[in-house]
Amino acid sequence: MEFQQNLLEYISQSFVTTGETISVAESVTSGLLQLAFSQMPNASLFYNGGITAYTLPQKVSFLKVDRKEAESCDCVSENIVETMALHVAKLFKTDWSIATTGYCTPVRSSSYKIFSYFSFSYKGEIILTKRLELDHRTQALDAQLYYTEFILGCFKSEINQVLILK
């Protein structure tokens, strides 16, 4: 499993340059974003950590997701992922955060679709939330890897926008 090295280096250099920090809350990517951040040069200077909260009770307990809302959507919605992003940043006291939730296999509660939501927060505000859908025949690990790489690419773009505004 290998991520685009230039992407990891770019994100790392951006954080080292700004002196800002990041944390991650994952469900559908199940630790792959945390793995990617741990592989970045100088990760200990900006990557404060992450949490993989795969089940509803953990999302409620650690990431302050509303239980009734989570039950109604199987923990997969735009609002759920935004709540996860905001709370992981608070939990780890970081400037930035990334959160993911969704499905890597087609199941009844996903209407047999494979999709995820991801969200980025910066300084306590949601700056991007998107839904990403894949072909229903995509293998689970391939879906997780694709989500991770796609999210990191989008994150690079968001870092660029924030740096331009500074």
N, C-alpha and C positions, 0 to 999 in steps of 0.2 A: 504494500500500500504506500503510494508515494504521491505527495501533493506537489503542485508546480512550485519549484524552488524559488523562482523569481517573484511569485505572488507572496510567498511567506516572507521573503527578504524585504519586499516593498512594505508590507504591513508592519514588520518589525522596525524597519528604519523610520517609518512614520511615527511610531510610538516613542522610540528612543529620542527622536528629534523634538517632539512636543512635550515629553515627560508625562504623558497621560497614561492611564491604566485601563484595563479591560477585564471583564469576567463573562462567563458563558453559562446559560441554562439550557440544557438539552433534553429532548425526549426522543423524537424520531431519529436524530443523528447519533444518539446513544454513545456520546463520548468522542466522536470523530473530530468535532471542532476543538475540543480540549486537547486531543492528540495533536492536531495541526498547530495550535498555539504553543504547545510544549516543544515543538520541533523548530520554532522560529529562533533565529539568532538573538541572543540577549533576552530571552523570554522572561527571565526572572526580574528584569527591570520594569516590565509593564503588565505581564499576565498574572493577575492575582489569584486566579483559580476558577473553578466551575463546579457545576452540579448536574448530574444526570438524574432527573426526576421522571421516571418512566410510568409511574402509576398515579392515579388520582389522589390518593391519600398523601403522597409525597409532594405533589404539586400544591396541594392545599396547605400542608404543614410548613414546607420550606419556602415556597414562592408566593404564598398568600393568594392563591387562586380561589375564587368563590366556588364553594362546593356545589351548590345548586346549578350554577351556570355550567360548571365542568361536567356534571352528570347529564345535563341536557344535550351536550354536544360531544360527549366522549373525550373531553379535554382538548378538542381540536377546533380552534376558532381564532379569528383575528384578535379579539379581545383577550382571550386566554394567553396567547403568545406575547402580547404587549404587556400584560400583567407580569408574566414570567421575566421579561426583559427588565422592567422597572425594578422588580424586587431582587433580582440577582445582583444588580448594580448596587442596591442598598446593602444587601447581605455582605458583599465583598468590598464595599466602599470604593467603587471604581467610577471613572469618568464615562466609560463606554460599556455597553453590554450587547450581547447577541443572545437571542432565544429561538428555539425551534420546537415545533410540535407537528404531528401529522401521522401519516401512514406510509410504511414502506412495503406493505403487502395489501392486496385488495381484500377487504373484509366487509361484512354486512353493514357495520356502522359507518363505513366510508362510501356506501353505495357502490362498493366494489371498484373504487377508484384509488389510485396512488397519488397522494398530494401532501404537501406540507405548507405550513405557514412559518415565516421567520420574521423577526423584528429586531431592529437596532435601536438602542437608546443612547443618548448623549447628554450628559449633565442633567439627568432626571426627566428628559423629554424623549418621546418616541420620535425618531426622525425618518424611519422607513419601516413599513410592514408590507409584506407581499405573500401571495399564494403561488406555489409552484406545483404544477401537475405533470405527471409522467405517464407514459403508456402503461396500461394495466398489466401488461405482460412483463414489465421490468422486474428483474430479480431483486430481492430485498437488499442485499449488500450493494448491488449496483445503484439502487435508488439512494441509499444512505450516502454513498460516495459521491454521487452526482449532486445531491442536495448540498453536501459539505463544500465541494468545489465551487458550485454556483453561488452559495452564500458568501464565501470568501471573496469571490470576484465582485459581487455587489458591495461587499464591505469596503473593498479597496476604492470603489467609486465614491462611496459616502465619505470616506476619509479625505479623498481629494476635494470634495465639495466643502467640507468643513475647513480644511487647511486654506483653501482659496478665500474663504470668508474672514479668516483671521487677519 
